[in-house]
Amino acid sequence: MKRVITYGTFDFLHNGHINLLKRAKEYGDYLIVGISTDEFNMIKDKKAYYSFEQRKMILEAVRYVDLVIPEESWDQKIDDVKKYNVDVFVIGDDWEGKFDFLKEYCEVVYLPRTVGISTTKIKTDLNHHAK
């Protein structure tokens, strides 16, 4: 079985997220998604609308996702790759080069982002329309 892992906050789940998950799943048979805990988001200076438990529940309902795990720190990726016998690490190309250190443990793939959509854009659009 070929195992794939990706990470993210996955707040305001949108078609860009679904595209990433679908394309990530195409690299293997089993997709693991690490989602940032609320505490880790605070360290990253990110504020999610949905709590970790809510985002976990939403992602577990996505058919491409086989397992959801908490992402609690930047440093856990090597341990996760080893623990879950990961073959491929997949992430959006806005992170290009940032995770090349994982190539020592697994294949690393940077996927192009879905054009025209992001959680930041959704938040900006909602704020603009509220005025």
N, C-alpha and C positions, 0 to 999 in steps of 0.2 A: 504494500500500500504506500502510495506517495503522499506525503503530508506537506501541507502548505500553511504558512502563518502570515498574518498581517496584523497591523495595529492601528488604532485611532480612537478618537473620542466618540464618534458616531452619534452626535447630537443632531436633532432635526434631520432624521434619516431622509435622504433624497435620492434622486436617480443617479447622481454621481457616486454615492456610496454603493448603491445596488450594482452599478457597472463595475466598480472596483471589486466587489465581492464575487460577482459572476466571473469576471476575467481571472481573478485569483484562483477560484475553484477549478478553472480550466487547466491549471498547472499541476493538478493532482487529484487525488480521490477523497481527501479529507482536509477540510478547511478549519483552521483554528484562528479565532479572532481575539486578539488582546485589546480590551477596551480600557481606556484610562479611568482609574478610580477618581472619585471626587477630590480626594486628597492630592493625588498626582496632578490633576488639573490645576489645583491651587498653586502647586509648585511651578507649573508651566505658565502661570498667570492667565489661565483660561477659565471661563465660567460656562458650564453647561446648563442648559435649561432643565433637562431631565437628569434625575439622579442616576448613579451607577446602576442600581438595581433595575430601574425603569429601562435604561439603555440596553442592559443585558437581556431583559425580557424581550424587548423589541428585536434585537439581533438574533436571539434564539429562534424567533419565528420566521426568519429569512431562510428559504430552502437551501441556499448555497452554504450556509454555516453549519458546521458539525459540532463545534465546541467553542464556548466563550470563556475566556479567562481574564482575570484582572491584570491590568498593566499598572504597576505601582511605582516603577522607577525607570529611568533611561537605561540603567545597567542590567536589567533582567533578561534582555533579549538572548544573549549567549546561553544563559541557563535554560531559558524556555526552549531554544532550538535543541539543546541536548536532552532535556527532560521529555519532550514530546516527539523526539526522533524526527525532526523537521528536515525535509529535503529542499524546500524552496521558501525563501522569505520574499514577500511581495509588498510593495508600498508605492504610493503615488510618486510621480517623477518630480514633484516639488521638493522631494527629499534626495534627489539625485546625488550620489556619492557619499551621503551621510552614513550609510550602513554598509559600506564596502568591507568593513572589518569582519562582517559576518561571512564573507566569502571563504574564510578559513573553515567554516562549519557547514555551509550549505550554499546552494545557488541563490543569488540575489537578483531580483527583477524589479525594475522601476517602471511602472505603467503610466502612460499619459493620462492626465486628468481629463475628466469629462468637461468639455468646453461649455462655458456659460452658466455653470452652477457651482456653488459652494455654500457652506453654512454661513460664512461671512456675508456673502451676497444676499442670502435669504434674510439675515438679520438687518442688513442695510435697507433692503427693499421694504421690509415690514416697518422699520422706523420712518422711512420716507413717506409711505402711504398713511401712516398714523398722524402725520402733521397736517 
